[in-house]
């Protein structure tokens, strides 16, 4: 089970990543990485950092993502702290517990959608605040510059109107840049057996070789939800008909 978690996590970093990283760790540890992870967690993370350098953070993030998909409350920093602490019982509880259903990869993909969605919310809020602030500051500066031409009783009104316009534009910008579903969630799909896709809702849309899919756009073309697309892709992956990266 631990090896499956590592394989799933590290392969998400790119095709062949699991075997490459596993080879580096085995040379450093002299044993199977999954076994060392359970029996000597602190040695595992030291080997990970020594062997991969800055790439170790990406590995820890990927492992934490898989653990979250298994129902474990985990992030990169929390996982790193637990491994550094070297508590074998805690590590076994984390890696050997949790959910074990067949839809783990689907859960990971939906987790990625959620992350992208939260990023878009933050970006939309920030851009809206900046635009609104910029418009109000422009109104304020113009009022100062033209104060000799604007009657005193109209200056406050000008600033009020500027504030209203700023808020309205900020809200409009937020609504425009925030679709109901997150766009830009792309995954790379590699079809292993084109003929085996017959009968699937994806048949006719995926061709042999690698295809990059925008989940939102693709689901709209199919007339289904992004979750339906994720479930179907995950089913085909489990049946060995395609492979995916995200």
C-alpha positions in Angstrom: 0.0 0.0 0.0 2.8 2.4 0.9 4.5 1.7 -2.4 1.3 2.3 -4.3 1.0 5.7 -2.5 4.5 6.7 -3.5 4.1 5.5 -7.0 0.9 7.4 -7.5 2.3 10.5 -5.9 5.6 10.6 -7.8 4.2 9.6 -11.1 2.1 12.7 -10.9 5.3 14.7 -11.2 5.9 13.3 -14.7 6.1 10.1 -16.6 8.9 7.9 -15.2 9.4 10.0 -12.1 8.6 7.2 -9.7 11.3 4.8 -11.1 13.9 7.6 -11.3 13.3 8.9 -7.8 13.0 5.3 -6.4 16.4 4.5 -8.0 18.0 7.5 -6.4 16.6 6.7 -3.0 17.5 3.0 -3.2 21.2 4.0 -3.9 21.1 6.3 -0.9 19.2 4.1 1.5 20.3 0.6 0.3 16.7 -0.6 0.7 13.2 -0.2 -0.7 12.1 3.4 0.0 8.6 2.4 1.1 10.0 0.1 3.7 12.4 2.8 5.1 9.5 5.3 5.1 7.6 3.1 7.6 10.5 1.9 9.7 12.8 4.9 9.7 10.8 8.0 8.6 13.5 10.5 9.5 16.1 8.7 7.5 13.7 8.6 4.5 13.2 12.3 4.5 16.9 13.0 4.9 17.6 10.7 1.9 14.8 12.4 0.0 16.3 15.9 0.6 19.9 14.8 0.0 19.1 13.0 -3.2 16.6 15.4 -4.8 17.5 18.8 -3.3 14.8 21.4 -4.1 12.7 18.7 -5.9 12.0 17.1 -2.5 9.4 19.7 -1.8 7.5 18.8 -4.9 7.6 15.1 -3.9 6.3 15.9 -0.4 3.5 18.0 -1.8 2.5 15.2 -4.2 2.6 12.6 -1.4 0.5 14.9 0.8 -2.0 15.3 -2.1 -2.5 11.5 -2.3 -2.9 11.2 1.5 -5.6 13.9 1.4 -7.3 11.9 -1.4 -7.3 8.9 1.0 -9.1 11.0 3.7 -6.0 12.1 5.7 -5.8 15.7 6.9 -2.3 16.5 5.4 -0.2 19.1 3.7 3.4 19.3 2.8 4.6 21.1 5.9 2.7 18.8 8.2 4.0 15.7 6.4 7.6 17.0 6.6 7.3 17.6 10.3 5.9 14.1 11.0 8.7 12.5 9.0 11.4 14.5 10.6 10.1 13.6 14.0 10.6 10.0 13.1 7.4 8.7 14.9 7.0 5.3 13.2 3.6 4.6 14.7 2.2 7.9 13.5 3.7 7.3 10.0 2.1 3.8 9.9 -1.2 5.2 11.0 -1.1 7.8 8.2 0.1 5.6 5.4 -1.6 2.4 6.3 -4.9 4.0 7.3 -7.3 6.2 5.4 -9.5 5.2 2.4 -8.5 2.5 0.1 -11.2 2.7 -2.6 -10.4 2.5 -6.4 -11.3 6.2 -7.0 -8.2 7.6 -5.3 -6.9 9.1 -8.6 -10.2 10.7 -9.2 -10.1 12.2 -5.7 -6.7 13.6 -6.5 -7.9 15.2 -9.7 -10.8 16.8 -7.9 -8.5 18.0 -5.3 -6.4 19.7 -8.0 -9.6 21.3 -9.3 -10.4 22.6 -5.8 -6.9 24.0 -5.5 -7.2 25.8 -8.9 -10.6 27.1 -7.9 -9.2 28.6 -4.7 -6.3 30.2 -6.6 -8.7 31.8 -9.1 -10.8 33.2 -6.2 -7.7 34.8 -4.6 -6.6 36.2 -8.0 -10.1 37.5 -8.8 -10.4 39.2 -5.4 -6.9 40.7 -5.6 -7.4 42.0 -9.2 -10.8 43.5 -8.3 -9.4 45.3 -5.2 -6.5 46.7 -7.3 -8.8 47.9 -10.1 -11.2 49.5 -7.7 -8.5 51.2 -5.7 -6.8 52.5 -8.9 -10.1 54.0 -10.1 -10.8 55.7 -6.8 -7.2 57.0 -6.5 -7.5 58.4 -10.1 -10.8 60.1 -9.1 -9.2 61.5 -6.0 -6.1 62.9 -7.8 -8.3 64.5 -10.5 -10.4 66.1 -7.8 -7.2 67.5 -6.2 -5.8 68.7 -9.5 -9.0 70.3 -10.6 -10.1 71.6 -7.2 -9.9 75.2 -8.3 -12.4 74.4 -11.1 -14.8 72.3 -9.0 -17.1 74.0 -6.5 -16.4 73.0 -2.9 -19.8 71.5 -2.5 -19.3 69.2 -5.5 -15.9 67.8 -4.4 -17.3 65.4 -1.8 -20.0 64.4 -4.4 -17.2 63.7 -7.0 -15.4 61.5 -4.5 -18.6 59.7 -3.6 -19.4 59.0 -7.2 -15.8 57.9 -7.8 -16.1 55.4 -4.8 -19.3 54.0 -6.2 -17.9 53.6 -9.6 -14.8 51.9 -8.1 -16.9 49.4 -6.2 -19.1 48.7 -9.2 -16.2 48.1 -11.5 -14.5 45.9 -8.9 -17.6 43.8 -8.5 -18.0 43.5 -12.2 -14.4 42.4 -12.6 -14.8 39.8 -10.0 -17.9 38.4 -11.6 -16.3 38.3 -15.1 -13.1 36.6 -13.9 -14.8 34.1 -11.7 -16.7 31.5 -13.7 -18.9 29.0 -11.7 -16.4 26.2 -12.4 -12.6 26.5 -12.4 -11.1 26.8 -15.9 -7.5 25.9 -16.7 -7.5 22.5 -14.9 -5.4 20.6 -17.4 -4.4 17.0 -17.3 -2.3 15.0 -19.8 -4.0 11.9 -21.1 -2.1 9.2 -22.9 -4.3 6.6 -24.7 -2.9 3.1 -24.5 -5.5 1.3 -26.5 -7.6 3.4 -28.9 -10.0 0.5 -29.7 -10.7 -0.1 -26.0 -12.2 3.3 -25.6 -15.3 2.3 -27.7 -18.4 2.6 -25.6 -16.9 5.3 -23.4 -18.2 8.9 -23.4 -14.6 9.8 -24.3 -14.6 7.7 -27.4 -14.0 9.9 -30.5 -12.6 12.7 -28.4 -9.3 11.1 -27.4 -6.8 10.0 -30.0 -3.8 7.7 -29.7 -0.8 9.3 -28.0 -0.9 12.2 -25.6 -3.6 14.8 -25.3 -3.8 17.8 -23.0 -7.4 18.3 -21.7 -9.0 21.4 -20.2 -11.5 19.6 -17.9 -14.0 22.5 -17.9 -13.9 23.0 -21.7 -13.9 19.3 -22.4 -16.9 18.6 -20.1 -18.9 21.3 -21.8 -18.2 19.8 -25.2 -19.4 16.4 -23.9 -22.4 17.9 -22.1 -21.5 16.5 -18.7 -19.9 17.8 -15.5 -16.1 17.9 -14.9 -16.7 15.3 -12.1 -18.2 12.9 -14.7 -15.1 13.3 -16.9 -12.8 12.7 -14.0 -14.6 9.5 -13.0 -14.6 8.2 -16.6 -10.9 8.9 -17.0 -10.1 7.3 -13.7 -12.1 4.2 -14.7 -10.3 3.9 -18.0 -7.0 4.4 -16.2 -7.8 1.5 -13.7 -8.6 -0.7 -16.6 -5.3 0.0 -18.3 -6.8 1.8 -21.3 -5.0 5.1 -20.7 -2.6 6.8 -18.3 -2.7 10.3 -16.9 -0.6 13.1 -15.4 -1.7 16.4 -13.8 
